[in-house]
Amino acid sequence: MSTTSTDPIADMLSRIRNAIAVNKYEVSLPHSSVKESVAKLLKDNRYIDGVAVEKAEVGKTLKLTISQPQTNSRITEIKRMSTPGRRYYSSADDIPTVKRGRGIVIVSTSKGLMTGDQAKKQHIGGELICKVY
C-alpha cells in the first residue's frame, strides 16, 4: 500500500485525531513543506508540543509531539475546511472565528500560511485550510 494520499493535509489531521483518540503522544508522517508549516502554526499556538523533521530511508519524516506523556492533548477538535473537491475561500472580513476566539483557523494566503487573526490584521484573504479547537 502506498503512503501517498489525494489530500495530504487531511491525512495529517486524521493521523493527529487518531493519535489523540488512543492517547498517543507522538505522530510520525511523511514530510512536506505545507504539512510542516501547518504543524509549526499548531506549535506556535500551543496546540502541540513539538515539530521535528527527521531523515528517513527515502525522503524525510515529520514527527509531531502532541503532548507530553501522561498528559491530555490540548486539541479537542481539528477539522479540514477546504477539500480538493470543494475549495473554501474567504476574504479578510469573512474569516470565521472558532469558538468565540478560543480556537484558530489556518489560512493559506499569498504571504504563506497564517492564522485567521494574523490574516485579518494584515487584511489578506485566502483558502481556509482547517480549524482547531
Order of alpha helices (4+ residues) and beta strands (2+ residues): alpha-beta-alpha-beta-beta-beta-beta-beta-beta-alpha-beta
